[in-house]
Amino acid sequence: MPDVHRPHVVVIGAGFGGTRVVRALRDADVRITLVDRHNFHTFQPLLYQVATAGLDVGDVTFPVRTLLRRHRSASFVMGTVTAVDLAAQTVTVDHGLTLAYDFLVVAAGSVSHSFGVPGVDEHALALKDVDDAVLLRNRLIGDLERASRGVLRGEPRPELGIVVVGGGPTGVETAGGMRELLDKVLAKDYPELALEHLPITVVEAGSRLLAAFDTRSSHSAAEALRGRGIDVRLDAGVDHVEEHSVHLRDGSKLDAGLVVWAAGVAASPLAAAVGTELQRGRLRVEANLSLPGHPNVFAVGDIAAVPGADGAPLPQVAQPAIQAGRHVAGEIVAAIAGRPGTPFRYHDKGSMATIGRNQAVVEFPNGMRFHGWIGWVLWLGLHILYLMGFRNRASTLVNWSWNYLTYDRGARVLARTIADRPD
Protein backbone atom coordinates (compact mmCIF):
# COMPACT_ATOMS: atom_id res chain seq x y z
CA MET A 1 0.00 0.00 0.00
CA PRO A 2 1.31 3.48 -0.80
CA ASP A 3 2.30 5.80 2.02
CA VAL A 4 -0.50 8.39 1.90
CA HIS A 5 1.53 10.76 4.10
CA ARG A 6 4.07 11.33 1.36
CA PRO A 7 3.32 14.19 -1.03
CA HIS A 8 1.68 12.83 -4.16
CA VAL A 9 3.12 13.97 -7.52
CA VAL A 10 0.98 13.27 -10.58
CA VAL A 11 2.79 13.53 -13.93
CA ILE A 12 0.71 13.65 -17.10
CA GLY A 13 2.70 12.42 -20.09
CA ALA A 14 5.57 9.94 -20.55
CA GLY A 15 7.47 11.99 -23.11
CA PHE A 16 10.87 13.59 -22.63
CA GLY A 17 9.66 16.11 -20.04
CA GLY A 18 7.47 13.79 -18.00
CA THR A 19 9.99 10.95 -17.80
CA ARG A 20 12.74 13.38 -16.84
CA VAL A 21 10.62 14.60 -13.89
CA VAL A 22 10.07 11.01 -12.76
CA ARG A 23 13.73 10.07 -13.10
CA ALA A 24 14.90 13.18 -11.24
CA LEU A 25 12.51 12.41 -8.35
CA ARG A 26 13.75 8.84 -7.96
CA ASP A 27 15.29 9.44 -4.53
CA ALA A 28 12.79 12.07 -3.33
CA ASP A 29 10.42 11.29 -0.47
CA VAL A 30 7.29 11.45 -2.64
CA ARG A 31 4.70 9.20 -4.22
CA ILE A 32 4.55 9.43 -8.02
CA THR A 33 1.77 8.51 -10.42
CA LEU A 34 2.63 8.74 -14.11
CA VAL A 35 -0.30 8.86 -16.55
CA ASP A 36 -0.06 8.29 -20.28
CA ARG A 37 -2.27 6.81 -22.97
CA HIS A 38 0.59 4.49 -23.95
CA ASN A 39 2.53 2.21 -21.63
CA PHE A 40 5.82 3.22 -23.22
CA HIS A 41 8.04 6.24 -23.78
CA THR A 42 8.73 7.09 -27.44
CA PHE A 43 12.03 8.51 -28.69
CA GLN A 44 10.36 10.79 -31.20
CA PRO A 45 13.49 12.03 -33.05
CA LEU A 46 13.86 8.55 -34.54
CA LEU A 47 10.26 7.93 -35.55
CA TYR A 48 11.16 8.66 -39.16
CA GLN A 49 13.56 5.69 -38.95
CA VAL A 50 10.62 3.43 -38.13
CA ALA A 51 8.63 4.96 -40.98
CA THR A 52 11.49 4.32 -43.41
CA ALA A 53 12.19 0.77 -42.16
CA GLY A 54 15.55 1.58 -40.58
CA LEU A 55 14.47 0.62 -37.05
CA ASP A 56 11.78 -1.47 -35.38
CA VAL A 57 9.16 -0.04 -33.04
CA GLY A 58 10.92 -1.67 -30.09
CA ASP A 59 14.11 0.25 -30.84
CA VAL A 60 12.50 3.65 -30.24
CA THR A 61 10.16 2.78 -27.36
CA PHE A 62 10.82 1.97 -23.71
CA PRO A 63 8.33 0.42 -21.23
CA VAL A 64 7.15 2.94 -18.65
CA ARG A 65 6.86 0.33 -15.91
CA THR A 66 10.53 -0.58 -16.39
CA LEU A 67 11.38 3.08 -15.82
CA LEU A 68 9.50 3.03 -12.51
CA ARG A 69 11.12 -0.10 -11.06
CA ARG A 70 13.83 1.75 -9.15
CA HIS A 71 11.52 4.28 -7.53
CA ARG A 72 10.54 4.14 -3.88
CA SER A 73 6.85 4.61 -4.50
CA ALA A 74 5.77 5.04 -8.09
CA SER A 75 2.82 3.74 -10.11
CA PHE A 76 1.59 3.99 -13.66
CA VAL A 77 -1.90 4.54 -15.05
CA MET A 78 -2.49 3.90 -18.73
CA GLY A 79 -5.27 6.19 -19.89
CA THR A 80 -6.19 9.60 -21.26
CA VAL A 81 -6.65 12.55 -18.92
CA THR A 82 -10.12 13.97 -19.52
CA ALA A 83 -10.25 16.72 -16.88
CA VAL A 84 -8.04 18.70 -14.53
CA ASP A 85 -9.66 20.41 -11.52
CA LEU A 86 -7.14 22.90 -10.17
CA ALA A 87 -9.39 23.98 -7.29
CA ALA A 88 -10.01 20.43 -6.04
CA GLN A 89 -6.47 19.35 -7.01
CA THR A 90 -7.66 16.30 -8.92
CA VAL A 91 -7.02 14.71 -12.29
CA THR A 92 -9.67 12.58 -13.99
CA VAL A 93 -8.62 9.76 -16.28
CA ASP A 94 -10.92 7.99 -18.70
CA HIS A 95 -12.82 5.03 -17.25
CA GLY A 96 -13.72 7.25 -14.28
CA LEU A 97 -10.48 7.13 -12.30
CA THR A 98 -9.80 10.27 -10.21
CA LEU A 99 -6.34 11.05 -8.82
CA ALA A 100 -5.81 13.60 -6.05
CA TYR A 101 -2.46 15.36 -6.16
CA ASP A 102 -0.24 17.59 -4.04
CA PHE A 103 1.87 18.49 -7.06
CA LEU A 104 0.90 18.20 -10.71
CA VAL A 105 3.17 18.23 -13.76
CA VAL A 106 1.44 18.67 -17.12
CA ALA A 107 3.71 17.21 -19.80
CA ALA A 108 1.14 16.00 -22.33
CA GLY A 109 3.18 17.03 -25.36
CA SER A 110 1.83 18.06 -28.74
CA VAL A 111 -0.15 16.81 -31.71
CA SER A 112 0.23 17.21 -35.45
CA HIS A 113 -1.34 20.46 -36.70
CA SER A 114 -2.89 20.88 -40.16
CA PHE A 115 -3.18 24.70 -39.87
CA GLY A 116 -6.65 24.37 -41.35
CA VAL A 117 -5.37 23.34 -44.79
CA PRO A 118 -8.22 21.50 -46.53
CA GLY A 119 -7.65 17.80 -47.20
CA VAL A 120 -4.71 17.33 -44.83
CA ASP A 121 -6.59 15.33 -42.22
CA GLU A 122 -8.21 13.14 -44.89
CA HIS A 123 -5.33 12.53 -47.29
CA ALA A 124 -1.99 13.22 -45.58
CA LEU A 125 -0.11 11.16 -43.01
CA ALA A 126 1.45 12.70 -39.91
CA LEU A 127 4.60 11.48 -38.16
CA LYS A 128 4.06 12.25 -34.47
CA ASP A 129 3.88 8.87 -32.73
CA VAL A 130 4.60 5.17 -33.20
CA ASP A 131 1.21 4.49 -34.77
CA ASP A 132 1.87 7.22 -37.35
CA ALA A 133 5.27 5.77 -38.20
CA VAL A 134 3.96 2.23 -38.66
CA LEU A 135 1.01 3.50 -40.68
CA LEU A 136 3.31 5.47 -42.98
CA ARG A 137 5.62 2.50 -43.51
CA ASN A 138 2.72 0.13 -44.15
CA ARG A 139 1.06 2.57 -46.51
CA LEU A 140 4.23 2.91 -48.60
CA ILE A 141 4.93 -0.82 -48.78
CA GLY A 142 1.26 -1.67 -49.29
CA ASP A 143 1.05 0.75 -52.22
CA LEU A 144 4.12 -0.85 -53.77
CA GLU A 145 2.64 -4.33 -53.42
CA ARG A 146 -0.59 -3.20 -55.09
CA ALA A 147 1.36 -1.47 -57.87
CA SER A 148 3.38 -4.64 -58.43
CA ARG A 149 0.20 -6.71 -58.78
CA GLY A 150 -1.12 -4.17 -61.24
CA VAL A 151 2.00 -4.44 -63.38
CA LEU A 152 1.56 -8.20 -63.51
CA ARG A 153 -2.01 -7.64 -64.72
CA GLY A 154 -0.73 -5.39 -67.48
CA GLU A 155 -2.04 -2.16 -65.92
CA PRO A 156 -0.09 1.11 -66.13
CA ARG A 157 1.95 1.92 -63.06
CA PRO A 158 0.01 4.24 -60.71
CA GLU A 159 1.40 7.51 -59.41
CA LEU A 160 3.73 6.60 -56.57
CA GLY A 161 5.48 9.91 -55.93
CA ILE A 162 6.05 11.13 -52.38
CA VAL A 163 5.45 14.69 -51.19
CA VAL A 164 6.78 15.73 -47.78
CA VAL A 165 5.24 18.97 -46.56
CA GLY A 166 7.46 20.81 -44.09
CA GLY A 167 11.14 21.66 -44.28
CA GLY A 168 12.02 21.28 -40.61
CA PRO A 169 14.14 18.41 -39.23
CA THR A 170 11.29 15.88 -39.44
CA GLY A 171 10.54 16.72 -43.08
CA VAL A 172 14.18 16.78 -44.15
CA GLU A 173 15.03 13.54 -42.36
CA THR A 174 11.94 11.75 -43.66
CA ALA A 175 12.63 12.77 -47.26
CA GLY A 176 16.26 11.67 -47.04
CA GLY A 177 15.28 8.39 -45.37
CA MET A 178 12.64 7.68 -48.01
CA ARG A 179 15.13 8.30 -50.82
CA GLU A 180 17.64 5.89 -49.31
CA LEU A 181 14.97 3.25 -48.63
CA LEU A 182 13.61 3.44 -52.17
CA ASP A 183 16.93 3.55 -54.03
CA LYS A 184 19.02 1.15 -51.95
CA VAL A 185 16.46 -1.36 -50.70
CA LEU A 186 13.01 -1.32 -52.26
CA ALA A 187 14.30 -0.87 -55.81
CA LYS A 188 15.79 -4.36 -55.47
CA ASP A 189 12.56 -5.75 -54.03
CA TYR A 190 10.39 -4.24 -56.77
CA PRO A 191 12.52 -4.10 -59.96
CA GLU A 192 9.35 -3.88 -62.08
CA LEU A 193 8.50 -0.46 -60.59
CA ALA A 194 11.75 1.45 -61.34
CA LEU A 195 11.75 3.05 -57.91
CA GLU A 196 15.14 4.75 -58.39
CA HIS A 197 13.28 7.37 -60.41
CA LEU A 198 10.29 7.76 -58.10
CA PRO A 199 9.93 11.50 -57.41
CA ILE A 200 10.23 12.83 -53.87
CA THR A 201 9.43 16.48 -53.21
CA VAL A 202 9.92 18.56 -50.07
CA VAL A 203 7.53 21.51 -49.87
CA GLU A 204 8.41 24.37 -47.50
CA ALA A 205 6.35 27.54 -47.09
CA GLY A 206 9.36 29.53 -45.87
CA SER A 207 12.35 30.79 -47.78
CA ARG A 208 14.70 28.01 -46.60
CA LEU A 209 14.83 24.59 -45.03
CA LEU A 210 15.67 24.15 -41.33
CA ALA A 211 14.65 27.70 -40.46
CA ALA A 212 15.95 27.38 -36.89
CA PHE A 213 19.47 26.67 -38.19
CA ASP A 214 22.13 28.96 -39.59
CA THR A 215 21.62 29.84 -43.27
CA ARG A 216 24.75 27.88 -44.21
CA SER A 217 23.33 24.74 -42.66
CA SER A 218 20.02 25.34 -44.42
CA HIS A 219 21.81 25.68 -47.75
CA SER A 220 23.88 22.55 -47.08
CA ALA A 221 20.73 20.54 -46.30
CA ALA A 222 18.95 21.75 -49.45
CA GLU A 223 21.95 20.95 -51.64
CA ALA A 224 22.32 17.50 -50.06
CA LEU A 225 18.66 16.70 -50.75
CA ARG A 226 18.87 17.94 -54.32
CA GLY A 227 22.05 15.95 -54.80
CA ARG A 228 20.08 12.83 -53.93
CA GLY A 229 17.43 13.59 -56.53
CA ILE A 230 14.90 15.16 -54.18
CA ASP A 231 13.03 18.20 -55.45
CA VAL A 232 13.01 21.07 -52.92
CA ARG A 233 10.25 23.67 -53.27
CA LEU A 234 10.77 26.80 -51.16
CA ASP A 235 8.29 29.66 -50.64
CA ALA A 236 5.65 27.09 -51.57
CA GLY A 237 2.55 27.21 -49.42
CA VAL A 238 0.04 24.37 -49.64
CA ASP A 239 -3.46 25.40 -50.74
CA HIS A 240 -5.15 22.01 -50.34
CA VAL A 241 -4.49 18.29 -50.49
CA GLU A 242 -6.41 15.73 -52.52
CA GLU A 243 -6.21 11.95 -52.52
CA HIS A 244 -3.39 11.74 -55.05
CA SER A 245 -2.08 15.30 -55.25
CA VAL A 246 -0.91 18.37 -53.38
CA HIS A 247 -2.04 21.74 -54.71
CA LEU A 248 0.20 24.73 -54.02
CA ARG A 249 -0.89 28.33 -53.60
CA ASP A 250 0.83 29.35 -56.84
CA GLY A 251 -1.61 27.11 -58.74
CA SER A 252 0.80 24.24 -59.40
CA LYS A 253 -0.01 20.63 -58.59
CA LEU A 254 2.23 17.82 -57.35
CA ASP A 255 1.05 14.28 -58.06
CA ALA A 256 1.64 11.95 -55.16
CA GLY A 257 0.71 8.50 -54.00
CA LEU A 258 1.85 9.39 -50.50
CA VAL A 259 1.72 12.74 -48.69
CA VAL A 260 3.62 13.19 -45.41
CA TRP A 261 2.55 16.18 -43.30
CA ALA A 262 5.54 17.44 -41.27
CA ALA A 263 4.60 21.11 -41.31
CA GLY A 264 4.20 21.66 -37.59
CA VAL A 265 2.62 20.73 -34.29
CA ALA A 266 0.22 22.23 -31.75
CA ALA A 267 0.02 21.75 -28.01
CA SER A 268 -2.07 18.84 -26.76
CA PRO A 269 -5.79 19.66 -26.43
CA LEU A 270 -5.30 19.14 -22.70
CA ALA A 271 -3.76 22.62 -22.55
CA ALA A 272 -7.15 24.25 -23.11
CA ALA A 273 -8.81 21.88 -20.63
CA VAL A 274 -6.51 22.94 -17.78
CA GLY A 275 -8.28 26.29 -17.67
CA THR A 276 -5.37 28.70 -17.23
CA GLU A 277 -3.93 31.30 -19.59
CA LEU A 278 -2.65 30.13 -22.96
CA GLN A 279 0.06 31.60 -25.17
CA ARG A 280 -0.06 30.51 -28.81
CA GLY A 281 -2.14 27.54 -27.68
CA ARG A 282 0.40 26.49 -25.05
CA LEU A 283 0.17 26.86 -21.27
CA ARG A 284 1.71 30.11 -20.07
CA VAL A 285 4.09 29.52 -17.18
CA GLU A 286 5.85 31.57 -14.53
CA ALA A 287 9.63 31.88 -14.39
CA ASN A 288 9.93 28.64 -12.41
CA LEU A 289 7.56 26.80 -14.81
CA SER A 290 4.57 26.79 -12.46
CA LEU A 291 1.15 27.86 -13.73
CA PRO A 292 0.04 31.40 -12.78
CA GLY A 293 -1.81 31.31 -9.47
CA HIS A 294 -1.04 27.63 -8.93
CA PRO A 295 2.46 27.23 -7.47
CA ASN A 296 2.06 23.46 -7.09
CA VAL A 297 1.18 22.88 -10.75
CA PHE A 298 3.88 22.90 -13.44
CA ALA A 299 4.00 22.52 -17.23
CA VAL A 300 6.96 21.25 -19.26
CA GLY A 301 7.69 20.24 -22.83
CA ASP A 302 5.67 20.97 -25.94
CA ILE A 303 2.55 21.91 -24.01
CA ALA A 304 4.30 24.75 -22.15
CA ALA A 305 5.10 28.21 -23.55
CA VAL A 306 8.47 28.50 -21.83
CA PRO A 307 10.07 31.82 -22.82
CA GLY A 308 13.56 31.71 -24.27
CA ALA A 309 16.24 34.39 -24.15
CA ASP A 310 14.41 36.42 -26.81
CA GLY A 311 11.07 36.14 -25.03
CA ALA A 312 9.56 33.81 -27.63
CA PRO A 313 8.50 30.30 -26.52
CA LEU A 314 11.22 27.69 -26.75
CA PRO A 315 10.95 25.25 -29.67
CA GLN A 316 8.89 22.11 -29.22
CA VAL A 317 11.83 19.70 -29.28
CA ALA A 318 13.45 17.32 -26.82
CA GLN A 319 16.11 19.43 -25.08
CA PRO A 320 13.81 22.13 -23.63
CA ALA A 321 11.52 19.38 -22.32
CA ILE A 322 14.37 17.41 -20.74
CA GLN A 323 15.88 20.44 -19.03
CA ALA A 324 12.49 21.73 -17.89
CA GLY A 325 11.61 18.33 -16.43
CA ARG A 326 14.81 18.27 -14.41
CA HIS A 327 14.14 21.81 -13.16
CA VAL A 328 10.57 21.05 -12.11
CA ALA A 329 11.71 18.02 -10.11
CA GLY A 330 14.02 20.37 -8.21
CA GLU A 331 11.18 22.83 -7.68
CA ILE A 332 9.00 20.11 -6.15
CA VAL A 333 11.76 19.03 -3.78
CA ALA A 334 12.39 22.65 -2.83
CA ALA A 335 8.69 23.31 -2.19
CA ILE A 336 8.42 20.29 0.09
CA ALA A 337 11.43 21.55 2.05
CA GLY A 338 9.95 25.05 2.30
CA ARG A 339 12.53 26.68 0.03
CA PRO A 340 11.60 29.33 -2.55
CA GLY A 341 11.43 28.55 -6.24
CA THR A 342 14.12 29.51 -8.76
CA PRO A 343 13.77 30.66 -12.38
CA PHE A 344 14.31 28.16 -15.16
CA ARG A 345 17.29 28.82 -17.42
CA TYR A 346 17.49 26.98 -20.72
CA HIS A 347 20.93 26.00 -21.98
CA ASP A 348 20.98 25.56 -25.74
CA LYS A 349 22.97 22.44 -26.57
CA GLY A 350 22.71 22.85 -30.33
CA SER A 351 20.64 21.53 -33.21
CA MET A 352 21.07 18.72 -35.69
CA ALA A 353 19.36 17.04 -38.61
CA THR A 354 20.40 14.22 -40.92
CA ILE A 355 19.72 14.00 -44.63
CA GLY A 356 20.79 10.38 -44.91
CA ARG A 357 23.89 8.24 -45.15
CA ASN A 358 27.08 10.26 -44.52
CA GLN A 359 25.23 13.57 -44.52
CA ALA A 360 23.95 15.67 -41.60
CA VAL A 361 24.10 19.23 -40.30
CA VAL A 362 25.06 19.88 -36.67
CA GLU A 363 25.31 23.24 -34.90
CA PHE A 364 26.62 24.00 -31.42
CA PRO A 365 25.96 27.17 -29.38
CA ASN A 366 29.63 28.15 -29.51
CA GLY A 367 29.31 28.66 -33.25
CA MET A 368 30.87 25.37 -34.34
CA ARG A 369 29.11 23.77 -37.29
CA PHE A 370 29.61 20.40 -38.91
CA HIS A 371 28.21 19.29 -42.24
CA GLY A 372 28.56 16.07 -44.19
CA TRP A 373 30.18 12.93 -42.78
CA ILE A 374 31.45 14.45 -39.52
CA GLY A 375 28.02 15.88 -38.79
CA TRP A 376 26.48 12.49 -39.56
CA VAL A 377 28.77 10.67 -37.10
CA LEU A 378 27.97 13.24 -34.40
CA TRP A 379 24.25 12.82 -35.12
CA LEU A 380 24.54 9.03 -34.78
CA GLY A 381 26.48 9.20 -31.53
CA LEU A 382 24.23 11.71 -29.79
CA HIS A 383 21.05 9.88 -30.74
CA ILE A 384 22.46 6.60 -29.42
CA LEU A 385 23.44 8.38 -26.20
CA TYR A 386 19.98 9.84 -25.57
CA LEU A 387 18.03 6.63 -26.27
CA MET A 388 16.50 5.19 -23.09
CA GLY A 389 17.70 1.75 -22.09
CA PHE A 390 20.80 -0.30 -22.93
CA ARG A 391 18.84 -2.77 -25.06
CA ASN A 392 17.50 0.04 -27.23
CA ARG A 393 20.97 1.52 -27.69
CA ALA A 394 22.51 -1.85 -28.54
CA SER A 395 19.70 -2.83 -30.93
CA THR A 396 19.79 0.52 -32.71
CA LEU A 397 23.56 0.36 -33.08
CA VAL A 398 23.34 -3.15 -34.56
CA ASN A 399 20.55 -2.13 -36.94
CA TRP A 400 22.37 0.97 -38.13
CA SER A 401 25.61 -0.98 -38.60
CA TRP A 402 23.78 -3.63 -40.63
CA ASN A 403 22.02 -1.00 -42.72
CA TYR A 404 25.26 0.82 -43.41
CA LEU A 405 27.30 -2.24 -44.34
CA THR A 406 24.69 -4.08 -46.39
CA TYR A 407 22.44 -1.32 -47.79
CA ASP A 408 19.56 -3.39 -46.44
CA ARG A 409 16.76 -2.83 -43.93
CA GLY A 410 14.97 -5.57 -42.05
CA ALA A 411 11.93 -3.71 -40.69
CA ARG A 412 9.93 -3.67 -43.90
CA VAL A 413 7.43 -6.49 -43.48
CA LEU A 414 3.84 -5.45 -44.13
CA ALA A 415 1.71 -6.04 -41.05
CA ARG A 416 -2.03 -6.23 -41.50
CA THR A 417 -3.52 -3.04 -40.10
CA ILE A 418 -6.41 -0.68 -40.70
CA ALA A 419 -4.02 1.08 -43.06
CA ASP A 420 -4.65 -1.59 -45.67
CA ARG A 421 -6.46 -0.24 -48.69
CA PRO A 422 -8.28 -2.35 -51.30
CA ASP A 423 -7.25 -2.37 -54.93
Buried (B, 14 or more C-beta within 10 A) or exposed (E): EEEEEBBBBBBBBBBBBBBBBBBBBBEBBBBBBBBBBBBBBBBBBBBBBBBBBBBBBBBBBBBBEBBBEEBBBBBBBBBBBBBBEBEEBBBBBEEEEEBEBBBBBBBBBBBBBBEEBBBBEEBBBBBBBBBBBBBBBBBBBBBBEBBBEBBEEEEEEBBBBBBBBBBBBBBBBBBBBBBBBBBBBBBEEBEEBEBEEBBBBBBBBBEBBBEEBBEEBBBBBBBBBEEBBBBBBBEBBBBBBBEBBBBBEEEEEBBBBBBBBBBBBBBBEBBEEBBBEBBEBBBBBBEBBBBEEBBBBBBBBBBBBBBEEEEEBBBBBBBBBBBBBBBBBBBBBBBBEEEEBEEBEBEBEBBBBBBBBBBBBBBBEEEEBBBBEEBBBBBBEBBBEBBBBEEBBEBBBEBBEBBEEEEEBBBBEBEEEEBEEEE
